[in-house]
Amino acid sequence: MLKSAEKTGTNEYTLLVAVEADAFNAAVNKVYQKQKNSINVPGFRKGHAPKAIIEKMYGPAVFYDDAINDAFPPAYDAAVLEAGIDPVDQPRDFDLKRVDKDGFEIECKVTVRPEIAIEGYKGIEAVKAKVEVTDEDVENDLKQKQEANAREITIEGRPAADGDIATIDFEGFQDGVAFEGGKGEDYDLTLGSGSFIPGFEEQIVGHSVGDSFDVNVTFPEEYGAEDLAGKEAVFKVTVKDLKEKQLPALDDEFVKDVSEFDTLEELKADIRKTLEDQKTASAKTEFENAVYDKLAELAQGEIPECMYERAVENMIDEFRYNIEAQGMSFDKYMAAIGMTEDSIKAIYRPRAEKDVKIELALAKIAALEGVEATEEEIAAEYDKMAERYGVKAEDVKAAITEERIVSQIKSRKASDLVLEAAVALDAPAEEPAPAEEAPADAE
């Protein structure tokens, strides 16, 4: 139960939480049942010593610490509801004021959701890119389809040239010692693709199948592996095979082979429509992101540091999950790209700050605009989540509180309101490059 709630700082409350005798004694008995089998009491078989005997032998407070840990969380949750506050972090700075057979009292500090002020969220102006698909865009897409359907032809009678696919064996050495990760066999490398470090591919050009030779390179200063960054190395390379791509002709027969269309003009029309849809979607997303950026700037208030830290941790957890889902060790991946926990936190921090401000801004707008979530919308949201995760709606309800669902719906409605009222501006015209002045003696 809540004994007192006092605001002791910006976004901070100090709560005095009490657990009365009945609840505390129930927690003590629960702890006793869990621990009695591990307590030795002379004259009793293990697990059969009465609680009163154990308390007499070890002191009346023998079970208090664990009982407090068991009884406090539900008491704290009830106290938070009674106080009408919205914590954004775990309670901290615990001070046990009293504990005896009649219960206990704990004082703790709680960081709460900040009060945000926001104005000017209707009519936010942002640039929206003009959607235009050129003939060049269509031709480039066609070229990609051509490349994807090219045949690889074995090269005979000439050395490797830019654009060829060289099958190579290679091993890298630094000061005569092979280094980890520098070896490959039967590796297909497209020359001129920039897949390898600068200077490597250029030194294969001009060599023929069967040639073995040294490739001398210097690793870039920003290379992921610190022990190689900026260092010189030698690769022993053998060219085992050479192929070149043979592009198909861009004609109606090609179109029939790679699409559901019969003519090149029909395919071009479809490519143009697809590119227009993609650019329209991209322009919409970029416009909305620009609006959100400005919305974050409009949110005024002192935001607790813990909200930013938690947002960063959530991003890292998601990143870790994606890496490990591909069968890679997260720690090894981080080492390979030369990243540390602190450096990745620094990368995520700006985005975390923006996301937190947007979340708070949308919640405030929902309150200002009287946005509500209907029972039908709540049910539909549960059904949608159940379908997404392949579980029953009842299982989703057991895992996610209705309060959280309501908050999501309100934020989404507030977001729609902001975006519908936003003003799309045309991108400023590019200024023409200044004309070069003719030399004085040009005439």
N, C-alpha and C positions, 0 to 999 in steps of 0.2 A: 504494500500500500504506500501511497505518497504521503509523507509527513510534511514536506515543504518543497517549494520550487521557487528559486530566486534567480533573476537575471543578473549575472555577475560579469558580463562583458558583451561586446558585440558578437552576436551569434553564439553566445555561451550561457548555459543555465547550470546552476548547482542544485542537484536534487538530493533530498534526504529520503531514502527508501527504507521502509520498515517491513520486517517479516514477523508476524505474531507467533505466539507459542504453538498453536495447532499446526501451522504449516512448517514451522521449524522442527518440531518434534517428529513430524512425518518424514522430513528430509533426513533427520538423524537416524531414524529407524531404517530408512532405505539404505543409508550408507552402512549401517551395522550389518544388514543382510548381505551386502556385497562383500564386506571385509571380514566377516567372522571366520570364514574358512582359512584365512591366512594368519589368524592371531592365536598365539600359543598362551594358554592359561593353565598353570599346574592344577592337576586334579580333574581336568575336563578333556574329553576328546576334542580334537581340532574341529571347530565349527559348531560345538555344542555349548560353549560358555555363554551364559546369559549376558545381555547387554549391561545390566547393572553391575555384574561382577567385573566385566572388562573396564567399565568406567571407574569402578572403585580401585582397580589395579593400576590403570594408566592415567587416571584423572578424569573428571567429568567432561573436559573439553576434547577428549580423544577423537571424537567424530565431528567436531564443530567445523573445522576448515572445509572438509569435503561437503558437509551439509550446507554450508553457506554457498559454496560454488554451485550446488544443486538447486537451492531455493531462490537464489538471487535473480537469475534470468527472467523467470515468469513474473516475479515481483517488480523488476525493473520495467518490463514491457507494460504492465498494468499502470505503473506510475507515470510512464511516458504518455499513455492515453489520457490519464486523469489530468496531467499537466497541460495537455493540448499542444505539445511541442512536436517538431518533426526532426529527429536526429539524422545527421548525415555521416556519422562515424560512431565507432564503438565508445562506450563510456570510458572515462580515464580518471586518474588521480583519486583512486579509492581511499577512503578513510573510514575504517571500522569504528563507529562511535560506541557501540554497545553490543555485547553478545553474552547471553546466559540462557538458562532453561526457558525463559519467557520469550525468547526470540532474539533478533538482532536488528541493528540500524546501521546502514552504510550511506555515507555521503559520497557523491561522485559528480564529476563535471561532464557536461554533455554539449557537444557542438551541434548546433541546429541549422536548418536550412535558412539562408539569409533572406532578408526582405529586399526585393529588387524594385527600383523605380525605373520606369521606362516611358518615354514619350517619342512621338514621331514615327511610330511603327507602321502607320498607314501612309502609303504613298512613297515608300522607299524607292529611290531611283538607282538603277543599275544598267550597265550596257548589255545589250543583247545582240549577239553576232548575227549578221545578215546571212541567210542560208543561200548559198549559190554553188551549183555544181557545174564545173566547166567541162569542155570537151577533153581537156588534158586529164582531168580527174577520171573520166570514163576510160580514156586510153590507158592510163596507168593501171587501172583495175584489170583491164583486158590483158595487159602485159603480165600481171601477176598470175592470171589464169593460164597464160601461155607458159610461164615459168613452171607452174605447178604440174603441168602436163608434158613437160619436156622429157625427151629420152636422153639417157646417158650413153654416149658412144665412146668406145675405147680409142685412145689417141695412138697413132702409129706414125713413126718417121719424123717427129718433131719434139722439141723440148716443151716444158711446162710454160704456159702463158697465163696472164691475168684472166680470171673467170673459169679456169680449169678446176677440176676436182682432183686433187692429188691424194692418193692413199699412201700414208707415210708411217714409218716407225720412228720414234724419237725418244731421246733421253737427255735431260738437262743436268749440267754439272756447274758447280761453283767452286773455283779454286781446285778443280780436279776431282771433287767429291760430288756424287749424285745426290740431288736433293729430293725430298718427299713431294709427291704429286707432279713430278716433272717428266714422267715416263708414259708413253702411249704406244700401242701397237695397232696396225691396220686402221689408223685414224683417217677418216675422210675430211679433208680440209679444202674448202673453196677458196682459192687464191684471190686476194683482193677483198675478201669479206670483212677483214678486220677482226676476225674471231680470236686470233692470237695476239700476243703483245707486239707493239710496234717494231717493225723491222724483220719479223720472223718470216712472214709470207713472201715478202719481196725477195728474200734470199733463196727461195725455192724456185722462183721463176728463172727459166733458162736451163734447169736441170732435167735430165731424162730418166726414164724408168731404169732402175738398177744403180743409179748414182748414190754414193754415200758421201756425206760432206758435213762440215761444221757450219752452224748458224750462230753468229755472235750477236747478242742482244743486250740491252740494258733495261731492267725492269723499271716501270714508272715509279716515281716517288710516292704516289698514292696507292700503290699496289697493296692488296688486302693482307698478304703475308708479310709481317714486319721484317722477318729475317731476309727477305728477298727485295724489299722495296728499295729502289735506287741502286741496286747492285748489278754488276755485270755477270753474264752467264754464257755458257756455250752449250748448244744443243747438238748432239750427234743425230743426224737425220739420214734416213734411207728412203728413197722414192720407190714404191713398190708397184704403183699403177697410176695411170693418168686417164682421165675421162673428160669429155666436154659435153655440154648440153646441146641437144638439137631441138630447136623450138618448132612446134607445129605451125602450119600456116593458119592465119586468122581468116577462115572462110566459113561458109555455111556448114560444111562437113564437120569442122572442128566444133562448132556450136552444138550440133546434134549429139556429138560425143560427150560434151561436158555439161549439158544443160537440158532442160525440157523444151527449149525453143528450137525453131527450124531455121531461122535466119540470123545473120550477124546483127542486123538492125534491131530485131526483137530483143536480142541479148543486151545490146547497148541501151535500149530503152529501159530494160529491167535493172541494169546496173545503175543508170541515172536515178531511177526511182528509189532504189535501195540506198544509194549514197545520200539522196535528199532526206530520206527518213533518218539516216544515221546522223547527218549534220543537224537536222532539226532537233533530234533528241539531245545531241551534244550541246547545242546552243541553249536549249531549255535548262539543262543541268548546270551549265556554266552561269547562266543568268540567276538561277535559284541560289547557287553557291555564293554569288556576289551579293545577293540580297541577305543571305544568312550572315555573311561577313559584316555587313553594315548593321544588321540586327544585333549582333554580338557587341558592337561598339556602343549601341544605344543603352545596353543594360548597365545601370548604375547601382553600385552597392559594394560593400566589403564582403568578398567571397572567401570562405574558409579555405586555407591551404590544403586541408585534407581532401576536399572535393577534387582539386586538380590532381593530387597524388593518386587518388583512387581511379580517376579517369585514365591516367597514364598506365597504372597497373593493369587495368582492364584491356587496354590496347596491347600491352606486352603479352598478356595471357592469350589473347586472340592470335597474335603473331606466333607465339610458341606453339599453339595448337595447330596452326596451318603448317608449320615446319615439321612438327612431329607426325602429322597426318601423312606426310610424304615419306615417312620412314627414316627421317634424319634425326640425329641428336641435336637438340637446340644449342647446347653448349659448344659442340664441335662446329656447328654452322656459324655461330657467333665468332668463334676463334678464326674460322676460315675467311670471314669477311672483315676481320680486324675490328670488331665491335665489342664494347664492354656494356655492362648493365647501365652504367652512368651515361655512356654516350648515346645509347638507344633511348634512354629516358629524356635526354636533352632534345633528341629529334622529335619525340612525340609530344613534348610539353606544349608547344604553341597550339597544336591541334586540340589538345586536351583543354586548354584554357578557353578556346573558342567554343568547343562543344558544350562545356559546362555553362558558359554564358548564354548560349542559345537555348539550352534546356531550361534555365531559370527564366529567361525572357519569355519563352512560350508559355510556361506555367503562369507567369504574371499576366500575360495578355489574356489567357483563358479566364483568369479570375476577373480581370477588368471588363471583359466582354460578356461575362455570364455564360460561358460555354459549359454545356452539360453533356453527359454520356447517357444515352437511353438504355433501357434494359435490352432492347433488341440489338443495339450496337455492341453491348458487352457480350451478349450471347454469340453474336456473329464473330467477334474477335476470338473468343475461346474456340469456336468451331474452326476458324481459319488456322489457328496455331496447332490445333489437334491434327488437322489435315497435313500441315507442313511437316510435323514431326512423326506422323504415322501412329498416333496414339488416340485414346478416347478423350473426349472433352472433359470427362470427370477427372482424368489423370492430370490434365493441364490445370484444372481448377484447384486440385490438391497441391500443385507445385507453385502456382502463381496466384497471388492474392487479387481479389477483385479491385482493391484500391490501386494496384499497379496497372491493371488493365484500364481502369477509368482514367488514370493519369496519362497513359499512352494515347487514348482516344482524344482527350482534351487537347493535348499537345499537337496532335495531328490536325485537329480542327483549327487551332490557333495558327498553325503553320499555313494551312490553306487560306485563312483570312489574310495573313500578311502577304502571301504570294499573289493572291487575287487583286490586292490593292496596290501592289508594286507597279512602278512605272518603268517600262522598257525604253531605254535610250539607244539611238543608233550609235555605232562605233564612230569615233571622229575620223574624218577623212585623212588619209596619209598625205603629208605635205610632200610635194615633188622635190626631188633632190636638186639642190642649186646648180645651175648651169656653170660649167667651167669657163672662166674668162679666157679668151684667146690671147696668146702672147702678143706683146706690143709689136713685134716685127713680123706678124703673120701675114700681113698684107703684101 
